[in-house]
Amino acid sequence: MARLRLIRRLLLRFRQIDNRRRAMLVEAVAYLFAARLALIFIPFPRLARRLGTFVPPTDPRTFRARSGTAPDQARMAEAIGWAVTRAARYLPFKAVCLPQAMAARMMLKRRGIGSVLHFGAAKGGDKPLDAHAWLDAAGIEVTGYPVAENFAEIACFV
């Protein structure tokens, strides 16, 4: 019973969102599913070739791609970040940082907005190594923020 009430409440909230944001949420769900399937079925070295150009964090292209550009691109990057993080909350699987960053990157690329996908690692207390992915575009922190202080950025895709 409680589950049905939750689903009903979510559907009512979804109907209250304007059409543009609703369409963006549906697109985010589709890209999150695609990212999840890609991470399951495609070996990461092959998948990495599709993510973009692999560069070190100090490469000048990372600064150009993540710097602020036109205000409309910044608004779009912000809206995409909102849609991806909201959609990830309600999926039947755990859409953590990497699928979120991949989905947002695909949505940004579809709109012609450049982005930087960052990978970081930290020595974790529970795990031998803790990893994190985050994305920024057009001067906006799109997904995966805030990044914990103990994470060292090890690679980027532009």
C-alpha positions as CSV (number, residue, x, y, z in Angstrom):
1,M,0.0,0.0,0.0
2,A,2.7,2.5,0.9
3,R,4.6,1.7,-2.3
4,L,1.4,2.5,-4.3
5,R,1.1,5.8,-2.5
6,L,4.7,6.7,-3.2
7,I,4.2,5.9,-6.9
8,R,1.0,8.0,-7.0
9,R,2.7,10.9,-5.3
10,L,5.7,10.7,-7.7
11,L,3.4,10.6,-10.8
12,L,1.5,13.7,-9.5
13,R,4.7,15.6,-9.0
14,F,5.9,14.6,-12.4
15,R,2.7,16.0,-13.9
16,Q,3.2,19.3,-12.2
17,I,6.6,19.8,-13.9
18,D,6.5,21.9,-17.1
19,N,6.8,20.1,-20.4
20,R,10.3,21.1,-21.2
21,R,11.7,19.8,-17.9
22,R,9.5,16.7,-18.1
23,A,11.0,15.9,-21.5
24,M,14.5,16.4,-20.1
25,L,13.7,14.0,-17.2
26,V,12.6,11.3,-19.7
27,E,15.7,11.9,-21.8
28,A,17.9,11.6,-18.6
29,V,16.2,8.3,-17.7
30,A,16.9,6.9,-21.1
31,Y,20.6,8.0,-21.1
32,L,21.1,6.7,-17.5
33,F,19.7,3.3,-18.7
34,A,22.1,3.4,-21.7
35,A,25.0,4.3,-19.5
36,R,24.2,1.5,-17.0
37,L,24.0,-1.0,-19.8
38,A,27.2,0.2,-21.4
39,L,29.0,-0.1,-18.1
40,I,27.7,-3.7,-17.7
41,F,28.3,-5.0,-21.2
42,I,31.2,-3.0,-22.8
43,P,34.7,-3.4,-21.4
44,F,35.9,-0.1,-20.0
45,P,38.9,0.3,-22.3
46,R,36.6,0.1,-25.3
47,L,34.0,2.4,-23.6
48,A,36.7,4.9,-22.7
49,R,37.3,5.5,-26.4
50,R,33.7,6.7,-26.7
51,L,33.9,9.0,-23.8
52,G,36.2,11.5,-25.6
53,T,39.9,12.4,-25.7
54,F,41.8,11.1,-22.7
55,V,44.0,13.9,-21.3
56,P,45.8,14.6,-18.0
57,P,44.0,17.1,-15.6
58,T,46.6,19.8,-16.4
59,D,45.9,19.8,-20.2
60,P,44.8,23.3,-21.4
61,R,41.8,21.7,-23.2
62,T,40.2,21.0,-19.8
63,F,40.2,24.6,-18.8
64,R,38.7,25.7,-22.2
65,A,36.0,23.1,-22.1
66,R,34.9,23.8,-18.5
67,S,35.2,27.6,-18.6
68,G,32.0,29.7,-18.8
69,T,30.7,30.4,-22.3
70,A,27.3,31.7,-23.5
71,P,24.7,32.1,-20.7
72,D,22.2,29.9,-22.6
73,Q,24.8,27.0,-22.6
74,A,25.3,27.5,-18.8
75,R,21.5,27.4,-18.3
76,M,21.2,24.2,-20.4
77,A,24.1,22.6,-18.5
78,E,22.4,23.5,-15.2
79,A,19.1,22.0,-16.4
80,I,20.7,18.8,-17.6
81,G,22.5,18.4,-14.2
82,W,19.1,18.9,-12.5
83,A,17.4,16.3,-14.7
84,V,20.1,13.7,-14.4
85,T,20.5,13.9,-10.6
86,R,16.7,13.9,-10.1
87,A,16.1,10.9,-12.5
88,A,19.0,9.0,-10.8
89,R,17.1,9.1,-7.5
90,Y,14.1,7.1,-8.7
91,L,15.6,4.4,-11.0
92,P,15.3,0.8,-10.1
93,F,19.1,0.5,-10.0
94,K,21.8,2.5,-8.3
95,A,22.9,5.3,-10.8
96,V,26.0,6.5,-9.0
97,C,28.5,9.1,-10.2
98,L,29.9,7.5,-13.4
99,P,26.5,6.7,-15.0
100,Q,25.3,10.1,-14.1
101,A,28.4,11.8,-15.6
102,M,28.1,9.7,-18.7
103,A,24.4,10.4,-19.2
104,A,24.9,14.2,-18.7
105,R,27.8,14.2,-21.1
106,M,25.8,12.5,-23.8
107,M,22.9,15.0,-23.2
108,L,25.4,17.9,-23.4
109,K,27.1,16.6,-26.5
110,R,23.7,16.2,-28.2
111,R,23.2,19.9,-27.7
112,G,26.7,20.9,-28.9
113,I,28.0,21.9,-25.4
114,G,31.5,20.8,-24.5
115,S,32.2,19.2,-21.2
116,V,35.0,17.7,-19.1
117,L,34.5,14.3,-17.5
118,H,36.9,14.0,-14.5
119,F,38.1,10.8,-12.8
120,G,39.5,10.9,-9.3
121,A,40.7,8.4,-6.7
122,A,41.3,8.4,-3.0
123,K,42.6,6.0,-0.4
124,G,39.4,4.9,1.4
125,G,39.1,3.7,4.9
126,D,36.7,0.8,4.0
127,K,38.0,0.1,0.5
128,P,41.6,-0.1,-0.7
129,L,40.8,2.5,-3.3
130,D,37.8,4.8,-3.7
131,A,36.9,6.3,-7.1
132,H,34.7,9.1,-8.2
133,A,33.6,10.8,-11.5
134,W,32.3,14.3,-12.0
135,L,31.3,16.5,-14.9
136,D,31.4,20.2,-15.6
137,A,30.5,22.2,-18.6
138,A,30.1,25.8,-19.5
139,G,31.3,26.9,-16.1
140,I,28.7,24.8,-14.3
141,E,29.3,21.9,-12.0
142,V,26.9,19.4,-13.7
143,T,27.1,16.1,-11.8
144,G,29.2,14.6,-9.0
145,Y,29.7,17.7,-6.9
146,P,30.8,18.5,-4.3
147,V,34.0,16.5,-4.7
148,A,35.5,15.4,-1.4
149,E,38.9,17.0,-0.5
150,N,40.7,13.6,-0.3
151,F,40.0,12.8,-4.0
152,A,42.9,13.4,-6.4
153,E,42.0,14.0,-10.0
154,I,43.8,11.5,-12.1
155,A,42.4,11.8,-15.6
156,C,39.9,13.7,-17.7
157,F,38.0,13.2,-20.9
158,V,37.4,16.3,-23.1
